[in-house]
């Protein structure tokens, strides 16, 4: 998908911020999901955490802000659908458990069409989505950010009013830990509260002997959390059905709610709810 060539009229940043604030005024808590590097399962965590929150009775919306590699639609079982434009704004796609989803993937001509945008166009596209989608009323917005600390994370951190905080995803390996600290420091420098660290791919329990094998190492998430001085929210174990579900476009949490991985997501969701809603009560 190539960048549009039409030159947009200049608008003061304060006007854009106010418009975004109005659009998001019905959402109570806005949480960015980040990682310092790709390949740690950040989108998988975002998708299934959204389902876990919805399972707990929360109204959830998901913004897939990973424009260059949008995978949220497939993981959430809504690949191939489209958002609809109305005079009032864009209507999100509704997925399982009533989760509303917006992704640039819904606007591409086909699944293999690339997004060929430079940084400024990416920023403009992000602002247009935030400003023009009919987000409606919701308890939680989860924003799946691309890996790293570039334009998209910076735009979200600076343009979303009252960002509740960030969840940072890692895997146990030493390499991932070092890179994830970049996201930790990024959030701290921008004064974005860090809600905690989630460790994905934490270990595999063999069904044959019942033993757990730390394929990517062990304890990495806790070490990052301790080093950063933030909470450790929990670990997501490896499960072959995760890869199968993602490849088939079947939401893992919805399909396998009784697995250890799905139960881990529920525990993490409960911690997040307690953390942000208790803080809201305390500060009010």
C-alpha angles and dihedrals in degrees: 000000000000123000115265114253099213113115110234120221116254115262126184112252090234090060092051092047092051092049091051091047090054092050093049096041092104094058116089102195127024117194128183118210110210142173133185092226142019125257098048096106098253094152091047089053092048094050097047095040087055090053092047091053090047089049087057089057099263124138106237137189125187127205113198100209094170092104097171095050110020109182102151095094093057094043091049095048098248103102114147096026124121137221114235126226120223130173087261096049146280119324114221123230114256115225135183118319088019095287111158116221135194122185137158084233088074089062100048120102092234141354094264098048110120124223105232104188133140120225098272092051090049090052092048091049091051092050092048092053093048091047102042107037118100095231095171123184119338141151096219138023116194115196115201104209126196115253119274134030103283138117100313098051090043092051092049093047093049103036106038108085118231096000103200094213148280135277113208120208125208140159124228097259121112092233092056092048093056094049094043090060087068089064090046091054091042091056093045093051091052092046092242109153113239109224092191151284125287118200113210126193090024098162145322123246109208113226090211101059103009092235122137116230119200096218095173097030128269140264096018095128093052092048091052091048092050093047092048094043093236136119124279106226100189149281130273112211124220117260126175089222090066092066092042092051094047092049092049095044093244117140105245097209092049094046098043108026094155097056122108090247093054091047089050089056090052091053091050091048090051091051091050093048091049092045100050100031094045089049089050092054092046093051096044 
